[in-house]
Amino acid sequence: MKIPESKNFVRYAFPIMLAISLLCLLATSGCVALGFLLSPGPFEKKTTPIYDLKAQQDRKVLIWIECPRSSGVDYDVAEKLALAFQLTLIEKGGLESENVILNPATDSGNLSLDLMEIARSKNAGYLLLVQVDEYSTDFLRVRDYYSGEIITRSVLQDTDLGSRVWPRYPEGKMVQISVEMETGGRDALVSRLASAAAHCTLRYLYPCDKLKFKHSDERISMQEAYEIETY
């Protein structure tokens, strides 16, 4: 009878002792382990915005797209750019939809417009001015394939201060997008150019997913490459 009792003791006591040991281990190192499990993984890390529009949810943003004749833009580029910037601020930037206002495009040759006053009249705390410097598309003569390029320059102004808050350099934030081949036709190309321009401009103005910060259609300078790597 002693031998079976010993076997039963070993059989049941060992798992109990093992469980107690694990509980003791968790009690001493649980905080570290829990912190590791709860810490953001590579898919959850965000960038630190240069100027955080998401933190200013009580203030509206007026998006103004300017397409001067010298840029060579097509008739629908301004509208698609405005919608792309609006959707990016709402869906990626986390702004409330009612706080992102669109305004029709205008010829930059019209010097009589006071954009800051227009923004104030719409109760906008910010004016995001986006100007198209260059634009081109090319039919590749293969099915419905197109290539294209767009260069935009943007500044963010505070209507209360009456001055610019981003970027720090006077020429504004320049973004160059180049698509070598779009197989979905011209409309898909324009939408792709607009979406990429909006993302590459606005990613500095909200906490952006680090793995989504870069864009494959962007053409960057050495300075921009350095800035991107810091994120």
CORLIN-V86592 format. One record per residue. N is the residue number from 1. RES is the residue in one small letter. PSI is psi in whole degrees, 0 to 359 (999 if undefined). OMEGA is omega in whole degrees, 0 to 359 (NA if undefined). Layout:
BEGIN
N:RES:PSI:OMEGA ; N:RES:PSI:OMEGA
END
This chain:
BEGIN
1:m:333:183 ; 2:k:323:183 ; 3:i:310:176 ; 4:p:322:179 ; 5:e:320:179 ; 6:s:319:180 ; 7:k:320:178 ; 8:n:323:179 ; 9:f:313:180 ; 10:v:321:183 ; 11:r:319:184 ; 12:y:331:184 ; 13:a:325:184 ; 14:f:312:177 ; 15:p:325:179 ; 16:i:317:179 ; 17:m:321:178 ; 18:l:318:179 ; 19:a:319:179 ; 20:i:319:179 ; 21:s:318:179 ; 22:l:322:178 ; 23:l:321:178 ; 24:c:319:180 ; 25:l:317:179 ; 26:l:326:180 ; 27:a:325:183 ; 28:t:328:184 ; 29:s:14:184 ; 30:g:322:182 ; 31:c:317:180 ; 32:v:315:181 ; 33:a:317:180 ; 34:l:320:178 ; 35:g:321:179 ; 36:f:318:182 ; 37:l:326:183 ; 38:l:348:181 ; 39:s:146:183 ; 40:p:135:177 ; 41:g:180:182 ; 42:p:335:180 ; 43:f:354:184 ; 44:e:353:184 ; 45:k:142:183 ; 46:k:155:174 ; 47:t:162:174 ; 48:t:116:184 ; 49:p:146:173 ; 50:i:320:172 ; 51:y:118:190 ; 52:d:100:176 ; 53:l:331:180 ; 54:k:330:179 ; 55:a:354:180 ; 56:q:48:187 ; 57:q:341:181 ; 58:d:0:182 ; 59:r:134:181 ; 60:k:157:179 ; 61:v:125:175 ; 62:l:121:178 ; 63:i:122:181 ; 64:w:120:180 ; 65:i:126:176 ; 66:e:129:179 ; 67:c:85:179 ; 68:p:154:181 ; 69:r:329:182 ; 70:s:343:182 ; 71:s:342:179 ; 72:g:26:184 ; 73:v:152:173 ; 74:d:171:188 ; 75:y:329:187 ; 76:d:4:185 ; 77:v:315:183 ; 78:a:316:181 ; 79:e:317:181 ; 80:k:326:176 ; 81:l:314:181 ; 82:a:315:180 ; 83:l:322:180 ; 84:a:318:178 ; 85:f:320:179 ; 86:q:311:181 ; 87:l:323:180 ; 88:t:316:179 ; 89:l:326:182 ; 90:i:308:187 ; 91:e:323:180 ; 92:k:320:182 ; 93:g:342:177 ; 94:g:16:178 ; 95:l:151:176 ; 96:e:139:185 ; 97:s:324:181 ; 98:e:349:181 ; 99:n:5:178 ; 100:v:110:187 ; 101:i:139:176 ; 102:l:148:176 ; 103:n:146:180 ; 104:p:154:178 ; 105:a:158:180 ; 106:t:155:176 ; 107:d:126:182 ; 108:s:351:178 ; 109:g:348:179 ; 110:n:95:185 ; 111:l:355:183 ; 112:s:347:182 ; 113:l:131:173 ; 114:d:96:186 ; 115:l:326:179 ; 116:m:320:178 ; 117:e:323:178 ; 118:i:317:179 ; 119:a:317:179 ; 120:r:322:181 ; 121:s:339:178 ; 122:k:12:180 ; 123:n:34:178 ; 124:a:131:177 ; 125:g:341:181 ; 126:y:148:172 ; 127:l:117:175 ; 128:l:106:182 ; 129:l:123:180 ; 130:v:119:179 ; 131:q:135:176 ; 132:v:118:179 ; 133:d:318:181 ; 134:e:148:179 ; 135:y:138:177 ; 136:s:148:173 ; 137:t:156:182 ; 138:d:127:176 ; 139:f:125:185 ; 140:l:0:177 ; 141:r:27:174 ; 142:v:112:183 ; 143:r:237:179 ; 144:d:41:185 ; 145:y:140:180 ; 146:y:156:168 ; 147:s:163:181 ; 148:g:169:181 ; 149:e:147:175 ; 150:i:139:176 ; 151:i:123:180 ; 152:t:158:178 ; 153:r:127:188 ; 154:s:149:173 ; 155:v:149:177 ; 156:l:125:182 ; 157:q:144:176 ; 158:d:119:184 ; 159:t:336:177 ; 160:d:316:179 ; 161:l:334:182 ; 162:g:27:183 ; 163:s:168:180 ; 164:r:143:177 ; 165:v:347:178 ; 166:w:142:357 ; 167:p:182:184 ; 168:r:334:181 ; 169:y:145:190 ; 170:p:331:184 ; 171:e:355:181 ; 172:g:175:180 ; 173:k:112:180 ; 174:m:136:178 ; 175:v:131:177 ; 176:q:121:179 ; 177:i:132:181 ; 178:s:125:179 ; 179:v:117:181 ; 180:e:325:178 ; 181:m:125:174 ; 182:e:121:186 ; 183:t:355:184 ; 184:g:4:180 ; 185:g:179:185 ; 186:r:316:181 ; 187:d:318:179 ; 188:a:324:178 ; 189:l:312:182 ; 190:v:318:178 ; 191:s:321:179 ; 192:r:317:178 ; 193:l:316:181 ; 194:a:315:181 ; 195:s:317:180 ; 196:a:320:178 ; 197:a:319:179 ; 198:a:313:181 ; 199:h:312:185 ; 200:c:341:175 ; 201:t:310:190 ; 202:l:347:183 ; 203:r:344:178 ; 204:y:355:188 ; 205:l:11:175 ; 206:y:160:177 ; 207:p:107:186 ; 208:c:142:174 ; 209:d:127:185 ; 210:k:322:182 ; 211:l:348:179 ; 212:k:8:185 ; 213:f:314:181 ; 214:k:161:179 ; 215:h:134:186 ; 216:s:336:182 ; 217:d:1:183 ; 218:e:140:173 ; 219:r:123:189 ; 220:i:156:175 ; 221:s:175:179 ; 222:m:320:179 ; 223:q:317:179 ; 224:e:323:177 ; 225:a:320:178 ; 226:y:317:180 ; 227:e:318:181 ; 228:i:319:181 ; 229:e:333:179 ; 230:t:344:178 ; 231:y:999:NA
END
